[in-house]
């Protein structure tokens, strides 16, 4: 997902959604950043 000026560079009809079907519990989120 490209980032420009600290914001996600998504098109007009693009989005990121999270659907939770496994019930509430603690989660770990891993983010990798690769810069040029």
mmCIF entry with sequence, helices, sheets and N, C-alpha, C, O atoms, coordinates in Angstrom:
data_MODEL
# 
_entry.id   MODEL 
# 
_entity.id                         1 
_entity.type                       polymer 
_entity.pdbx_number_of_molecules   1 
# 
_entity_poly.entity_id                      1 
_entity_poly.type                           'polypeptide(L)' 
_entity_poly.nstd_linkage                   no 
_entity_poly.nstd_monomer                   no 
_entity_poly.pdbx_seq_one_letter_code       
;(UNK)(UNK)(UNK)(UNK)(UNK)(UNK)(UNK)(UNK)(UNK)(UNK)(UNK)(UNK)(UNK)(UNK)(UNK)(UNK)
(UNK)(UNK)(UNK)(UNK)(UNK)(UNK)(UNK)(UNK)(UNK)(UNK)(UNK)(UNK)(UNK)(UNK)(UNK)(UNK)
(UNK)(UNK)(UNK)(UNK)
;
_entity_poly.pdbx_seq_one_letter_code_can   XXXXXXXXXXXXXXXXXXXXXXXXXXXXXXXXXXXX 
_entity_poly.pdbx_strand_id                 A 
# 
loop_
_entity_poly_seq.entity_id 
_entity_poly_seq.num 
_entity_poly_seq.mon_id 
_entity_poly_seq.hetero 
1 1  UNK n 
1 2  UNK n 
1 3  UNK n 
1 4  UNK n 
1 5  UNK n 
1 6  UNK n 
1 7  UNK n 
1 8  UNK n 
1 9  UNK n 
1 10 UNK n 
1 11 UNK n 
1 12 UNK n 
1 13 UNK n 
1 14 UNK n 
1 15 UNK n 
1 16 UNK n 
1 17 UNK n 
1 18 UNK n 
1 19 UNK n 
1 20 UNK n 
1 21 UNK n 
1 22 UNK n 
1 23 UNK n 
1 24 UNK n 
1 25 UNK n 
1 26 UNK n 
1 27 UNK n 
1 28 UNK n 
1 29 UNK n 
1 30 UNK n 
1 31 UNK n 
1 32 UNK n 
1 33 UNK n 
1 34 UNK n 
1 35 UNK n 
1 36 UNK n 
# 
_struct_asym.id          A 
_struct_asym.entity_id   1 
# 
_struct_sheet.id               AA1 
_struct_sheet.type             ? 
_struct_sheet.number_strands   2 
_struct_sheet.details          ? 
# 
_struct_sheet_order.sheet_id     AA1 
_struct_sheet_order.range_id_1   1 
_struct_sheet_order.range_id_2   2 
_struct_sheet_order.offset       ? 
_struct_sheet_order.sense        anti-parallel 
# 
loop_
_struct_sheet_range.sheet_id 
_struct_sheet_range.id 
_struct_sheet_range.beg_label_comp_id 
_struct_sheet_range.beg_label_asym_id 
_struct_sheet_range.beg_label_seq_id 
_struct_sheet_range.pdbx_beg_PDB_ins_code 
_struct_sheet_range.end_label_comp_id 
_struct_sheet_range.end_label_asym_id 
_struct_sheet_range.end_label_seq_id 
_struct_sheet_range.pdbx_end_PDB_ins_code 
_struct_sheet_range.beg_auth_comp_id 
_struct_sheet_range.beg_auth_asym_id 
_struct_sheet_range.beg_auth_seq_id 
_struct_sheet_range.end_auth_comp_id 
_struct_sheet_range.end_auth_asym_id 
_struct_sheet_range.end_auth_seq_id 
AA1 1 UNK A 3 ? UNK A 4 ? UNK A 3 UNK A 4 
AA1 2 UNK A 7 ? UNK A 8 ? UNK A 7 UNK A 8 
# 
loop_
_atom_site.group_PDB 
_atom_site.id 
_atom_site.type_symbol 
_atom_site.label_atom_id 
_atom_site.label_alt_id 
_atom_site.label_comp_id 
_atom_site.label_asym_id 
_atom_site.label_entity_id 
_atom_site.label_seq_id 
_atom_site.pdbx_PDB_ins_code 
_atom_site.Cartn_x 
_atom_site.Cartn_y 
_atom_site.Cartn_z 
_atom_site.occupancy 
_atom_site.B_iso_or_equiv 
_atom_site.pdbx_formal_charge 
_atom_site.auth_seq_id 
_atom_site.auth_comp_id 
_atom_site.auth_asym_id 
_atom_site.auth_atom_id 
_atom_site.pdbx_PDB_model_num 
ATOM 1   N N  . UNK A 1 1  ? 0.862   -1.168  0.000  1.00 0.00 ? 1  UNK A N  1 
ATOM 2   C CA . UNK A 1 1  ? 0.000   0.000   0.000  1.00 0.00 ? 1  UNK A CA 1 
ATOM 3   C C  . UNK A 1 1  ? 0.905   1.226   0.000  1.00 0.00 ? 1  UNK A C  1 
ATOM 4   O O  . UNK A 1 1  ? 1.670   1.418   0.944  1.00 0.00 ? 1  UNK A O  1 
ATOM 5   N N  . UNK A 1 2  ? 0.837   2.039   -1.012 1.00 0.00 ? 2  UNK A N  1 
ATOM 6   C CA . UNK A 1 2  ? 1.693   3.226   -1.044 1.00 0.00 ? 2  UNK A CA 1 
ATOM 7   C C  . UNK A 1 2  ? 1.243   4.283   -0.040 1.00 0.00 ? 2  UNK A C  1 
ATOM 8   O O  . UNK A 1 2  ? 0.054   4.441   0.237  1.00 0.00 ? 2  UNK A O  1 
ATOM 9   N N  . UNK A 1 3  ? 2.227   5.001   0.496  1.00 0.00 ? 3  UNK A N  1 
ATOM 10  C CA . UNK A 1 3  ? 1.966   6.087   1.443  1.00 0.00 ? 3  UNK A CA 1 
ATOM 11  C C  . UNK A 1 3  ? 2.582   7.354   0.870  1.00 0.00 ? 3  UNK A C  1 
ATOM 12  O O  . UNK A 1 3  ? 3.748   7.360   0.476  1.00 0.00 ? 3  UNK A O  1 
ATOM 13  N N  . UNK A 1 4  ? 1.806   8.418   0.822  1.00 0.00 ? 4  UNK A N  1 
ATOM 14  C CA . UNK A 1 4  ? 2.290   9.710   0.341  1.00 0.00 ? 4  UNK A CA 1 
ATOM 15  C C  . UNK A 1 4  ? 1.991   10.767  1.392  1.00 0.00 ? 4  UNK A C  1 
ATOM 16  O O  . UNK A 1 4  ? 0.849   10.913  1.828  1.00 0.00 ? 4  UNK A O  1 
ATOM 17  N N  . UNK A 1 5  ? 3.017   11.500  1.796  1.00 0.00 ? 5  UNK A N  1 
ATOM 18  C CA . UNK A 1 5  ? 2.865   12.550  2.809  1.00 0.00 ? 5  UNK A CA 1 
ATOM 19  C C  . UNK A 1 5  ? 2.229   12.030  4.098  1.00 0.00 ? 5  UNK A C  1 
ATOM 20  O O  . UNK A 1 5  ? 1.437   12.729  4.730  1.00 0.00 ? 5  UNK A O  1 
ATOM 21  N N  . UNK A 1 6  ? 2.578   10.801  4.485  1.00 0.00 ? 6  UNK A N  1 
ATOM 22  C CA . UNK A 1 6  ? 2.079   10.237  5.730  1.00 0.00 ? 6  UNK A CA 1 
ATOM 23  C C  . UNK A 1 6  ? 0.663   9.697   5.672  1.00 0.00 ? 6  UNK A C  1 
ATOM 24  O O  . UNK A 1 6  ? 0.094   9.349   6.707  1.00 0.00 ? 6  UNK A O  1 
ATOM 25  N N  . UNK A 1 7  ? 0.081   9.619   4.479  1.00 0.00 ? 7  UNK A N  1 
ATOM 26  C CA . UNK A 1 7  ? -1.290  9.097   4.333  1.00 0.00 ? 7  UNK A CA 1 
ATOM 27  C C  . UNK A 1 7  ? -1.304  7.971   3.308  1.00 0.00 ? 7  UNK A C  1 
ATOM 28  O O  . UNK A 1 7  ? -0.478  7.939   2.396  1.00 0.00 ? 7  UNK A O  1 
ATOM 29  N N  . UNK A 1 8  ? -2.245  7.052   3.465  1.00 0.00 ? 8  UNK A N  1 
ATOM 30  C CA . UNK A 1 8  ? -2.380  5.972   2.497  1.00 0.00 ? 8  UNK A CA 1 
ATOM 31  C C  . UNK A 1 8  ? -2.785  6.549   1.148  1.00 0.00 ? 8  UNK A C  1 
ATOM 32  O O  . UNK A 1 8  ? -3.677  7.394   1.069  1.00 0.00 ? 8  UNK A O  1 
ATOM 33  N N  . UNK A 1 9  ? -2.132  6.093   0.093  1.00 0.00 ? 9  UNK A N  1 
ATOM 34  C CA . UNK A 1 9  ? -2.430  6.586   -1.255 1.00 0.00 ? 9  UNK A CA 1 
ATOM 35  C C  . UNK A 1 9  ? -3.403  5.619   -1.926 1.00 0.00 ? 9  UNK A C  1 
ATOM 36  O O  . UNK A 1 9  ? -3.017  4.812   -2.771 1.00 0.00 ? 9  UNK A O  1 
ATOM 37  N N  . UNK A 1 10 ? -4.660  5.717   -1.536 1.00 0.00 ? 10 UNK A N  1 
ATOM 38  C CA . UNK A 1 10 ? -5.701  4.852   -2.086 1.00 0.00 ? 10 UNK A CA 1 
ATOM 39  C C  . UNK A 1 10 ? -6.515  5.616   -3.115 1.00 0.00 ? 10 UNK A C  1 
ATOM 40  O O  . UNK A 1 10 ? -6.681  6.832   -3.016 1.00 0.00 ? 10 UNK A O  1 
ATOM 41  N N  . UNK A 1 11 ? -7.017  4.896   -4.099 1.00 0.00 ? 11 UNK A N  1 
ATOM 42  C CA . UNK A 1 11 ? -7.868  5.508   -5.110 1.00 0.00 ? 11 UNK A CA 1 
ATOM 43  C C  . UNK A 1 11 ? -9.245  5.823   -4.554 1.00 0.00 ? 11 UNK A C  1 
ATOM 44  O O  . UNK A 1 11 ? -9.565  5.489   -3.412 1.00 0.00 ? 11 UNK A O  1 
ATOM 45  N N  . UNK A 1 12 ? -10.042 6.461   -5.368 1.00 0.00 ? 12 UNK A N  1 
ATOM 46  C CA . UNK A 1 12 ? -11.376 6.893   -4.951 1.00 0.00 ? 12 UNK A CA 1 
ATOM 47  C C  . UNK A 1 12 ? -12.231 5.748   -4.428 1.00 0.00 ? 12 UNK A C  1 
ATOM 48  O O  . UNK A 1 12 ? -12.939 5.921   -3.436 1.00 0.00 ? 12 UNK A O  1 
ATOM 49  N N  . UNK A 1 13 ? -12.185 4.598   -5.060 1.00 0.00 ? 13 UNK A N  1 
ATOM 50  C CA . UNK A 1 13 ? -13.053 3.484   -4.684 1.00 0.00 ? 13 UNK A CA 1 
ATOM 51  C C  . UNK A 1 13 ? -12.290 2.402   -3.929 1.00 0.00 ? 13 UNK A C  1 
ATOM 52  O O  . UNK A 1 13 ? -12.793 1.286   -3.795 1.00 0.00 ? 13 UNK A O  1 
ATOM 53  N N  . UNK A 1 14 ? -11.103 2.698   -3.437 1.00 0.00 ? 14 UNK A N  1 
ATOM 54  C CA . UNK A 1 14 ? -10.314 1.727   -2.691 1.00 0.00 ? 14 UNK A CA 1 
ATOM 55  C C  . UNK A 1 14 ? -10.436 1.980   -1.193 1.00 0.00 ? 14 UNK A C  1 
ATOM 56  O O  . UNK A 1 14 ? -10.649 3.112   -0.759 1.00 0.00 ? 14 UNK A O  1 
ATOM 57  N N  . UNK A 1 15 ? -10.302 0.930   -0.424 1.00 0.00 ? 15 UNK A N  1 
ATOM 58  C CA . UNK A 1 15 ? -10.349 1.057   1.029  1.00 0.00 ? 15 UNK A CA 1 
ATOM 59  C C  . UNK A 1 15 ? -9.734  -0.178  1.668  1.00 0.00 ? 15 UNK A C  1 
ATOM 60  O O  . UNK A 1 15 ? -9.508  -1.189  1.003  1.00 0.00 ? 15 UNK A O  1 
ATOM 61  N N  . UNK A 1 16 ? -9.468  -0.087  2.951  1.00 0.00 ? 16 UNK A N  1 
ATOM 62  C CA . UNK A 1 16 ? -8.946  -1.215  3.716  1.00 0.00 ? 16 UNK A CA 1 
ATOM 63  C C  . UNK A 1 16 ? -9.949  -1.501  4.821  1.00 0.00 ? 16 UNK A C  1 
ATOM 64  O O  . UNK A 1 16 ? -10.331 -0.603  5.571  1.00 0.00 ? 16 UNK A O  1 
ATOM 65  N N  . UNK A 1 17 ? -10.371 -2.750  4.919  1.00 0.00 ? 17 UNK A N  1 
ATOM 66  C CA . UNK A 1 17 ? -11.387 -3.134  5.884  1.00 0.00 ? 17 UNK A CA 1 
ATOM 67  C C  . UNK A 1 17 ? -10.910 -4.330  6.690  1.00 0.00 ? 17 UNK A C  1 
ATOM 68  O O  . UNK A 1 17 ? -10.160 -5.165  6.185  1.00 0.00 ? 17 UNK A O  1 
ATOM 69  N N  . UNK A 1 18 ? -11.339 -4.412  7.928  1.00 0.00 ? 18 UNK A N  1 
ATOM 70  C CA . UNK A 1 18 ? -11.046 -5.552  8.793  1.00 0.00 ? 18 UNK A CA 1 
ATOM 71  C C  . UNK A 1 18 ? -12.374 -6.142  9.236  1.00 0.00 ? 18 UNK A C  1 
ATOM 72  O O  . UNK A 1 18 ? -13.217 -5.443  9.798  1.00 0.00 ? 18 UNK A O  1 
ATOM 73  N N  . UNK A 1 19 ? -12.557 -7.431  8.981  1.00 0.00 ? 19 UNK A N  1 
ATOM 74  C CA . UNK A 1 19 ? -13.761 -8.133  9.426  1.00 0.00 ? 19 UNK A CA 1 
ATOM 75  C C  . UNK A 1 19 ? -13.346 -9.139  10.496 1.00 0.00 ? 19 UNK A C  1 
ATOM 76  O O  . UNK A 1 19 ? -12.477 -9.978  10.259 1.00 0.00 ? 19 UNK A O  1 
ATOM 77  N N  . UNK A 1 20 ? -13.958 -9.056  11.658 1.00 0.00 ? 20 UNK A N  1 
ATOM 78  C CA . UNK A 1 20 ? -13.616 -9.912  12.790 1.00 0.00 ? 20 UNK A CA 1 
ATOM 79  C C  . UNK A 1 20 ? -14.711 -10.958 12.970 1.00 0.00 ? 20 UNK A C  1 
ATOM 80  O O  . UNK A 1 20 ? -15.841 -10.618 13.320 1.00 0.00 ? 20 UNK A O  1 
ATOM 81  N N  . UNK A 1 21 ? -14.381 -12.235 12.731 1.00 0.00 ? 21 UNK A N  1 
ATOM 82  C CA . UNK A 1 21 ? -15.359 -13.314 12.846 1.00 0.00 ? 21 UNK A CA 1 
ATOM 83  C C  . UNK A 1 21 ? -15.009 -14.314 13.941 1.00 0.00 ? 21 UNK A C  1 
ATOM 84  O O  . UNK A 1 21 ? -15.747 -15.276 14.155 1.00 0.00 ? 21 UNK A O  1 
ATOM 85  N N  . UNK A 1 22 ? -13.889 -14.102 14.638 1.00 0.00 ? 22 UNK A N  1 
ATOM 86  C CA . UNK A 1 22 ? -13.396 -15.091 15.588 1.00 0.00 ? 22 UNK A CA 1 
ATOM 87  C C  . UNK A 1 22 ? -13.618 -14.675 17.041 1.00 0.00 ? 22 UNK A C  1 
ATOM 88  O O  . UNK A 1 22 ? -13.087 -15.318 17.946 1.00 0.00 ? 22 UNK A O  1 
ATOM 89  N N  . UNK A 1 23 ? -14.375 -13.634 17.279 1.00 0.00 ? 23 UNK A N  1 
ATOM 90  C CA . UNK A 1 23 ? -14.618 -13.181 18.643 1.00 0.00 ? 23 UNK A CA 1 
ATOM 91  C C  . UNK A 1 23 ? -13.511 -12.273 19.141 1.00 0.00 ? 23 UNK A C  1 
ATOM 92  O O  . UNK A 1 23 ? -12.408 -12.273 18.594 1.00 0.00 ? 23 UNK A O  1 
ATOM 93  N N  . UNK A 1 24 ? -13.802 -11.496 20.180 1.00 0.00 ? 24 UNK A N  1 
ATOM 94  C CA . UNK A 1 24 ? -12.802 -10.555 20.698 1.00 0.00 ? 24 UNK A CA 1 
ATOM 95  C C  . UNK A 1 24 ? -11.685 -11.268 21.454 1.00 0.00 ? 24 UNK A C  1 
ATOM 96  O O  . UNK A 1 24 ? -11.934 -12.184 22.239 1.00 0.00 ? 24 UNK A O  1 
ATOM 97  N N  . UNK A 1 25 ? -10.480 -10.844 21.211 1.00 0.00 ? 25 UNK A N  1 
ATOM 98  C CA . UNK A 1 25 ? -9.313  -11.295 21.958 1.00 0.00 ? 25 UNK A CA 1 
ATOM 99  C C  . UNK A 1 25 ? -8.138  -10.396 21.589 1.00 0.00 ? 25 UNK A C  1 
ATOM 100 O O  . UNK A 1 25 ? -8.230  -9.594  20.660 1.00 0.00 ? 25 UNK A O  1 
ATOM 101 N N  . UNK A 1 26 ? -7.049  -10.530 22.310 1.00 0.00 ? 26 UNK A N  1 
ATOM 102 C CA . UNK A 1 26 ? -5.879  -9.690  22.055 1.00 0.00 ? 26 UNK A CA 1 
ATOM 103 C C  . UNK A 1 26 ? -5.253  -10.046 20.713 1.00 0.00 ? 26 UNK A C  1 
ATOM 104 O O  . UNK A 1 26 ? -5.118  -11.223 20.378 1.00 0.00 ? 26 UNK A O  1 
ATOM 105 N N  . UNK A 1 27 ? -4.873  -9.032  19.951 1.00 0.00 ? 27 UNK A N  1 
ATOM 106 C CA . UNK A 1 27 ? -4.273  -9.230  18.630 1.00 0.00 ? 27 UNK A CA 1 
ATOM 107 C C  . UNK A 1 27 ? -2.904  -8.566  18.574 1.00 0.00 ? 27 UNK A C  1 
ATOM 108 O O  . UNK A 1 27 ? -2.623  -7.625  19.317 1.00 0.00 ? 27 UNK A O  1 
ATOM 109 N N  . UNK A 1 28 ? -2.072  -9.061  17.698 1.00 0.00 ? 28 UNK A N  1 
ATOM 110 C CA . UNK A 1 28 ? -0.782  -8.438  17.417 1.00 0.00 ? 28 UNK A CA 1 
ATOM 111 C C  . UNK A 1 28 ? -0.789  -8.002  15.960 1.00 0.00 ? 28 UNK A C  1 
ATOM 112 O O  . UNK A 1 28 ? -1.132  -8.784  15.074 1.00 0.00 ? 28 UNK A O  1 
ATOM 113 N N  . UNK A 1 29 ? -0.415  -6.766  15.717 1.00 0.00 ? 29 UNK A N  1 
ATOM 114 C CA . UNK A 1 29 ? -0.361  -6.238  14.354 1.00 0.00 ? 29 UNK A CA 1 
ATOM 115 C C  . UNK A 1 29 ? 1.098   -5.994  14.008 1.00 0.00 ? 29 UNK A C  1 
ATOM 116 O O  . UNK A 1 29 ? 1.816   -5.330  14.757 1.00 0.00 ? 29 UNK A O  1 
ATOM 117 N N  . UNK A 1 30 ? 1.537   -6.525  12.881 1.00 0.00 ? 30 UNK A N  1 
ATOM 118 C CA . UNK A 1 30 ? 2.913   -6.366  12.425 1.00 0.00 ? 30 UNK A CA 1 
ATOM 119 C C  . UNK A 1 30 ? 2.918   -5.489  11.183 1.00 0.00 ? 30 UNK A C  1 
ATOM 120 O O  . UNK A 1 30 ? 2.210   -5.770  10.216 1.00 0.00 ? 30 UNK A O  1 
ATOM 121 N N  . UNK A 1 31 ? 3.710   -4.434  11.206 1.00 0.00 ? 31 UNK A N  1 
ATOM 122 C CA . UNK A 1 31 ? 3.821   -3.523  10.068 1.00 0.00 ? 31 UNK A CA 1 
ATOM 123 C C  . UNK A 1 31 ? 5.280   -3.463  9.652  1.00 0.00 ? 31 UNK A C  1 
ATOM 124 O O  . UNK A 1 31 ? 6.157   -3.197  10.473 1.00 0.00 ? 31 UNK A O  1 
ATOM 125 N N  . UNK A 1 32 ? 5.537   -3.712  8.372  1.00 0.00 ? 32 UNK A N  1 
ATOM 126 C CA . UNK A 1 32 ? 6.893   -3.592  7.830  1.00 0.00 ? 32 UNK A CA 1 
ATOM 127 C C  . UNK A 1 32 ? 6.933   -2.384  6.913  1.00 0.00 ? 32 UNK A C  1 
ATOM 128 O O  . UNK A 1 32 ? 6.057   -2.213  6.065  1.00 0.00 ? 32 UNK A O  1 
ATOM 129 N N  . UNK A 1 33 ? 7.943   -1.548  7.079  1.00 0.00 ? 33 UNK A N  1 
ATOM 130 C CA . UNK A 1 33 ? 8.088   -0.353  6.254  1.00 0.00 ? 33 UNK A CA 1 
ATOM 131 C C  . UNK A 1 33 ? 9.370   -0.480  5.450  1.00 0.00 ? 33 UNK A C  1 
ATOM 132 O O  . UNK A 1 33 ? 10.446  -0.704  6.004  1.00 0.00 ? 33 UNK A O  1 
ATOM 133 N N  . UNK A 1 34 ? 9.241   -0.334  4.128  1.00 0.00 ? 34 UNK A N  1 
ATOM 134 C CA . UNK A 1 34 ? 10.391  -0.381  3.238  1.00 0.00 ? 34 UNK A CA 1 
ATOM 135 C C  . UNK A 1 34 ? 10.482  0.975   2.563  1.00 0.00 ? 34 UNK A C  1 
ATOM 136 O O  . UNK A 1 34 ? 9.564   1.381   1.851  1.00 0.00 ? 34 UNK A O  1 
ATOM 137 N N  . UNK A 1 35 ? 11.578  1.672   2.783  1.00 0.00 ? 35 UNK A N  1 
ATOM 138 C CA . UNK A 1 35 ? 11.744  3.010   2.208  1.00 0.00 ? 35 UNK A CA 1 
ATOM 139 C C  . UNK A 1 35 ? 12.779  2.970   1.093  1.00 0.00 ? 35 UNK A C  1 
ATOM 140 O O  . UNK A 1 35 ? 13.717  2.173   1.120  1.00 0.00 ? 35 UNK A O  1 
ATOM 141 N N  . UNK A 1 36 ? 12.591  3.836   0.127  1.00 0.00 ? 36 UNK A N  1 
ATOM 142 C CA . UNK A 1 36 ? 13.545  3.950   -0.978 1.00 0.00 ? 36 UNK A CA 1 
ATOM 143 C C  . UNK A 1 36 ? 14.371  5.189   -0.820 1.00 0.00 ? 36 UNK A C  1 
ATOM 144 O O  . UNK A 1 36 ? 15.235  5.465   -1.651 1.00 0.00 ? 36 UNK A O  1 
# 
